Amino acid sequence: MLTSAGNCSIVSLNVGKPVEAMHGNKPIMTGIFKTPSQAAHQLSAVGLNGDGQADMVHHGGPDKAVCAYFEVHYPFWEQRLATTLPYGAFGENWTVSGWSEHDLCIGDIIQAGEVTVQVSQPRQPCYKLGIRHNRPALTAEVQNTGYTGFYFRVLEEGQVSAGIALSIVERHPAGITIAEANRIMYTAKRDRTALEALLAVDALASSWRETLNARLEKLVQEQAEDSSILD
C-alpha cells in the first residue's frame, strides 16, 4: 500500500446519459456507455453534471457519486479482449493513474483540485458491463481478477476536469484496502474477524454495510448453533 500520493491524476473524465441497449432480446436502459470529456464538470453530492444512471437502486446516489477505475488495468483488458479500449470502457467517471486496488483504502480522503472525495466501497460490476463489451462473462472476469475499481462519495463539491492531480489528504486509520474489501466480500465470506473489521469502518457505503451485516449475523447464529451442538 502506498504511503504517499505519488504521481496520480484523473487521466480521463468520462460521462454519459442513459441509452437503450439490448440484453438478449430485451431492450434496457443503461448508463454504462461513458465517453471522455475535455470540459470541466460540476461535481455535486450525487454525481457529475452531464452524467446519469438508469438504475438508481444499484448505481448513483451519495455513496456512489463517482465511479473510478484504474488506468493500470487497461493493458490487461486490452490483451484479454484483443482490442483497444477507450477510457470510460468500464463505465467509470474517472480513469485514475498511479494507483490500484492495493493502494487506496475504504475511507481515504482524496483532493482533486477544489473537490474533496472519499473512498466509499469497491465497485461491484453488473451485467451491463458485459453488454457494453458484448461479452456476458466479463462481469465475472472483472470480479474474479479483483480489478473492480471503486466509488467515491463527495465531501466538497466543485468543478473537476481531466488532468487534475489527485492527492491523499487523509488515510483512514483502519487501513483496509479496496483489494481487501473485495476479498472479504467475495472469497472470505466466513472470516468473522475480517467482516467485523470492515464493518467497523465508518466510511463504508450503506449498501455494503447492509450486505455484510446480514452475512455476519448469519455467521454468528451458525457458530452459536454449532457450539450448542458440541455442548
N, C-alpha and C positions, 0 to 999 in steps of 0.2 A: 504494500500500500504506500502511495506517495505521502510524503510529509509536507510537500510544498506544491504549489500550483504548476510549476513548470511552464512550458510554452503551450498554453491551451487557449482555444478560441472557438467561436461559432464560425466554422468554415462555410456553412451554408444555412440560411434561414429559409424554411420551406412552409408554404401554406397551400390550402386548397379547400374549396367548399364541397359539400356532399354532392356526389353524382350517382347516376344509376349504373349498376353493373349487374352481370348475370352470375347467379350462384346456381350452377346446374341449369335448370330450365326456369328458374325463378328470378325475376328482377328484384334487386335490393338497392337501397341507398347506402352509400358508404363515403366516408371522408378519408379513406386510405391513400387516395391519389394526391400527393403533395408535390409541388414544384418549387424550385428555388426562386427567391425574390431578392432583388437588389435594393428594394426600398426599405426605409425604416418603418417599423410597425409598432403600434402601441400595444403593450402587454398589460393586460388587466388581470385581476384575480382569477378570471375564468378563461383566459387564453389570449391569443394574438388576434388583433384586428385583421380581417381578411381571411381568417381560417374558420373551420367549422367541423363538427362531427354529426353523423347521422344518428348514432346510438348514444344518447346521453346517459343511459344507465351504466354502460361499461366503459365509456370514453368521456373525456372532458370533465368539467367541474373543478372546484378549487384544488383538490388533491392531484389532479391530472391536467393542470393548466398548460404545461409544456411537455410534449413528448420529445425525448432526446435520444439520439443514437450515436454510437462511437465510430468515428471515421476509420479507426484502425481495423474494423471488421470488414470493410468494403472489399479489400483484395481477396479475403477468404471466400466471400459470397460470389464475387465475380468469377473466381475459379470454379466453384461448385456449380454455379448456374450457367457457366460458359457464356457470359455476356458482360458487356459494360453496363454498370449501374449508375444512373444519375443520383446525386444527393436527393434525399427525400424518398428513396426507393423503399424504405421500411416504414413509411408513414410518419416519420419524425418531423417535428418542427425545427429542431436544432440538430444539425450534424456537428458533433463536437470533436475537436482534435486533442491529442495529448493524454487522454485518459482511457480507462476501460472499466469494466465492472469490478475489477480488483482494486481500483484506486479511490473511488468515491464511496462514502458511507451513507446509510439512511440517516437523515437529519443534518448532513453537512450543508452549510450555507455558502452560496456562491454569489460573487459580484460580477455582473455583466454590464459595464457602463453604469448607467443610472438605475439599473434594475437589480434587485436582490431576490434570489430564489433559493429554495431549499429542496434537497432530495427527499422525496416522499415515499417512493416504492419502486421496485423493478417494474418494467413493462411486461405485462402478460400478453404475448402475441395471440391474436384471434384469427379465425378462419379467413377473414378478409385480406390478410397478408398473402394467403395462398391465392386468392382471387386476383390480387394485384399482379402477381407474377405467373399466373396460370399454372400453379404448382401447389396442389392441395396439401402435400406433405410438408410444405415449407414452415407452417406454423409449428409443427412438432420438431422440425430440424432446428429452428431458432431456439426453442425451449431446451432441447437436448444439448446444444452446444453451450448454452449459457450466455450467448451473445444477444441478450434481450433488449438492451437499452434500459431506459428508466423514465420516471416522471419527476417534474419539479412542481412545487406549489410556489406561488408568488408572494413574497413578503413586502416588496416595494415595487410599485408599478412604474412604468415609464416607457420610453422609446428604446427599441432594440433593433439591431440590423446585423447582417453578415459581416464578419471581420472583427467584431468586438472581442477583446481579450476576456478570458474568464479567470477568476482567482478565487481560491478558497479563503474565505474570511473567518470561518469558524468551523472547526471539526467537532462533530458530535462525540461526546465522551465515550459512548458505548462502542464506537469503532466497528460496527457491523457493516461490512461492505455489501454492495449490491450483489456481488457474487455469492456471499454467504447467505444473504436473504433468499436468493434463488435456491440455494442448496437446501435450506430449511423448508421452503415451500414444496419443492419437487422431489427431493431424494432423502431427506432426513425427517420424514413425516412423523416418526415416533421418538424423536430426540427431544425429550421433555425439557431438558436444560436449555437447549438451543431455542426451543419455542418460547420459553419463558423469558429468555434474554432478548429476543426480538420484540416480543410484546411489551417489554419494559421500555422500549424506545418511544418516547412521547411523540416523536415526529412521524411515526409510521402511519401511512394512509388508513383511513377508516375501513375501506373495503378489505384490505389485508388483515387488519385487526379483527374484523368480524370472522373471517375465514379461519384464522389461526386460533382465535379464542374458542371457536366451536371445536376445532381439532384437539386443542388442549383439554377442554372439558371432557371430551370423549375418551381421550387417553388416560386422564386421571381416573375416570369412572372404571375403565377396563382394568387399570392397575389395582384399584381398590377391590374389584371383584376377584381378581386373581389372588390377591393377598388373603381375602376371606376364605377362599377355597383351600389355600395352603394351611390356614389356621384350623 
